[in-house]
Every structure is written in C-alpha cells, then in structure tokens.
C-alpha cells in the first residue's frame, strides 16, 4: 500500500510540475503571468465530465456543496491542488530508517 501511495504522490508531483512549466511557458510567450486553475485544466482535458459534475452534485448530494466547496476548489491553482497532496504522500511514505546509515548515538 505504501508503494502505491508513493507512486501516486510522485504522479501528482509530476503533474504539478507539468502544469507549472506550462504556466511559465505562457508567461514567457505573453508576458502575462496567470496560474492555471483546476477548472480550466479539467475542462481542457475532458469538458463533458466537468459539465456533468454540477448536476450530479446538486441532485444527489447537496446544492450547498457545489456552490461553497466545489466551485472554490475548482478555482484553486492546479499546481497547488496537485503538488501539495503529492508532496504529502511522498513525504509520509518515505522510509524512516535507511540501510547503511549509522545513528549518531551509536558512534
């Protein structure tokens, strides 16, 4: 399970890096720095699923969730939405004790 979470964390970090490079490239091209939000990123890959999410959430869960939580998360920068959970997964699943290294108290 640890290896699966670590691999998913590395995937999320890689995705965050790709989005950041895209943002930096657009900044270089247009001289206007804007961060890609999660909603725009999602819409560029699969617009139908994003458009079907709102009726599903409002009908089956609660309309309050769409207006207050989902819209807010979709407006966050994609680099932070992918990068922070990815970094947490990688840091939490690292090996605590490294083989071949001595503890400073055993010297």
C-alpha positions in Angstrom: 0.0 0.0 0.0 2.9 2.3 0.8 4.4 1.9 -2.7 1.1 2.6 -4.3 0.6 5.8 -2.4 4.2 6.8 -3.1 3.7 6.2 -6.8 0.5 8.2 -6.8 2.3 11.0 -4.9 5.1 11.1 -7.5 2.5 11.1 -10.3 0.8 14.1 -8.7 4.1 15.9 -8.3 4.9 15.3 -11.9 1.5 16.6 -13.0 2.1 19.8 -10.9 5.5 20.3 -12.5 4.0 19.9 -16.0 1.3 22.5 -15.2 3.9 24.8 -13.7 6.1 24.5 -16.8 3.1 25.3 -19.0 2.3 28.4 -16.9 5.9 29.5 -17.1 6.0 29.0 -20.8 2.8 31.0 -21.3 4.3 33.7 -19.1 7.4 33.8 -21.3 5.2 34.0 -24.5 2.7 36.6 -23.4 4.4 38.5 -20.6 1.3 38.0 -18.5 1.6 35.7 -15.5 -1.6 33.7 -14.7 -1.8 30.4 -12.9 -4.0 27.7 -14.5 -6.9 26.9 -12.2 -8.1 23.4 -11.7 -11.4 24.0 -13.5 -9.6 25.2 -16.6 -7.2 22.4 -16.5 -10.0 19.8 -16.1 -12.0 21.5 -18.9 -9.1 21.3 -21.3 -8.9 17.5 -21.0 -12.5 16.4 -20.5 -15.2 19.1 -20.7 -18.1 16.7 -20.6 -17.3 15.2 -17.3 -16.8 18.7 -15.7 -20.2 19.8 -17.1 -21.9 16.6 -15.8 -20.4 17.1 -12.3 -22.6 20.0 -11.3 -26.0 18.4 -11.9 -24.8 15.2 -10.2 -23.6 17.0 -7.1 -26.6 19.3 -6.8 -29.1 16.5 -7.4 -27.6 13.6 -5.5 -25.6 15.3 -2.7 -26.5 18.8 -1.8 -26.6 22.1 -3.8 -24.7 23.8 -1.0 -21.7 21.6 -1.7 -21.4 22.7 -5.3 -21.6 26.4 -4.5 -19.4 26.6 -1.5 -16.9 23.7 -1.8 -16.6 22.5 -5.4 -16.5 25.9 -7.1 -13.9 27.1 -4.6 -11.7 24.1 -5.2 -12.1 24.4 -9.0 -10.8 28.0 -8.8 -7.6 27.0 -6.9 -4.3 26.9 -8.9 -3.8 23.4 -10.4 -0.2 23.4 -9.3 -1.1 23.6 -5.6 -4.1 21.2 -5.9 -1.7 18.5 -7.4 1.5 19.5 -5.7 0.6 19.7 -2.1 -1.1 16.3 -1.8 1.6 14.8 -3.9 4.3 16.2 -1.7 2.5 15.0 1.5 2.1 11.5 0.0 5.8 11.3 -0.9 7.0 12.6 2.5 4.6 10.4 4.5 5.6 7.2 2.6 9.3 7.6 2.7 11.5 5.0 4.6 12.2 6.2 8.1 15.4 4.1 8.6 17.9 4.0 5.9 20.1 0.9 5.5 23.8 1.6 5.7 23.5 4.7 7.7 24.5 4.8 11.4 22.6 6.5 14.1 24.6 9.3 15.6 24.1 7.8 19.1 25.9 4.6 18.1 29.2 6.2 17.1 
